[in-house]
């Protein structure tokens, strides 16, 4: 009895010493991170004011009494955007429009923000920057999740273009599509800092790697040609990249089990993975906790943002399980066809109105179909007006036809176009390719609900 008590007490004391040692070691690592971050990554600038990182494409209006950092401004600009609001009705993995317990794109973004900010805070990185990147990383996701991306890729390929990938489309949304009203009631592009924009287009988490380090060069972000081509420019971007993968794996498994999407035999495989790595179960809580602490304990400025070898093997095992039993599951086939049908039908319907001899006349050809497809034509034509160089007289004429009740005041008509100070990216629809891109932009911003609503309008008589 005495020996047993002594041994147990000794083990408890030893465990406490080991835990304390790990905590101290991790704290020292955190201090090293902060020191290295300031001296190596920003040799002449502080974390919050590095000029290369907070550079914007155009000057952003300022308020004398604003207390936010540049990255905090980016965060709130994303939070206030319509693109962010629409994420709550965009598919993450499972299309289940009426099930409140299934993960949406917005919930996924919140998980990524939570995971990445926890890691960044521990490592002494800039949590404001991390939060902004995480918040905006999926703004360009198509409706219907990956299946929406596949059909938009098919459309782009038919036009002689490369694939549609949401990281690049998120940057396009931020730089060219999404608008916010400023303090003078003018609508302007989001105009985010370079570091946030870079972290968003660089966040692809599908590339299997361990030990992520930022690249040293500040590059033109338009040079990205494929997803995952370059690492992020900042450590914070690297953290968001690995957090994205951590955030979705467990949540997708939970949804698959909740919806009885996977078989009992699949669940047994999952139990084998959990036993292999010494955990009782594999779910969001377990994955997020274990992987966050592993990253915090194993990441260094020399080795990069990394998991332990064991946890990296565990992550890849879970990811393999998800692909085999969830993402590539034949049960998705009908949904894949459904999503493709909706997106293709909207695209084809709008393409039919293009006038190759007079790009601007395309707008009037669309207006002739307003009676058949009132919601689609009204909203798409407004989209074209806002982002094109349509002459003011045509702009006001078309707008008055779309909104006759609000355009009876001549002064209001003259002011409509002037309120939009955004970039005009479609010119005068000089080519079919420009017009097709306008349609792709419009579709990619849709929610699942809205796309279905428009599709239902197309099939009504």
Secondary structure, 3 states (H helix, E strand, C coil): CHHHHHHHHHHHHHHHHHHHHHHHHHHHHHHHHHHHHHHHHCCCCCCCCCHHHHCCCCCCCCCCCCCCCHHHHHHHHHHCCHHHHHHHHCECCCCCCCCCCCCEHHHHHHHHHHHHHHHHHHHCCCHHHHHHHHHHCCCCCCCCHHHHHHHHHHHHHHCCCCCCCHHHHHHHHHHHHCEEECCCCCEEECCCCHHHHHHHHCCCCCCCCCCECCCCCCCCHHHCCCCCCCCCCCHHHHHHHHHHHHHHHHHHHHHHHHCCCCCHHHHHHHHHHHHHCCCCCCCHHHHHHHHHHHHHHHCECCCEECCCHHHHHHHHHHHHHHHHHHHCCHHHHHHHHHHHHHHHHHHHHHHCCCCCCCCCHHHHHHHCCCCCCHHHHHHHHHHHHHCCCCCHHHHHHHHHHHCCCCCCCHHHHHHHHHHECCCCCCCCCCCHHHHHHHHHHHHHCCCHHHHHHHHHHHHCC
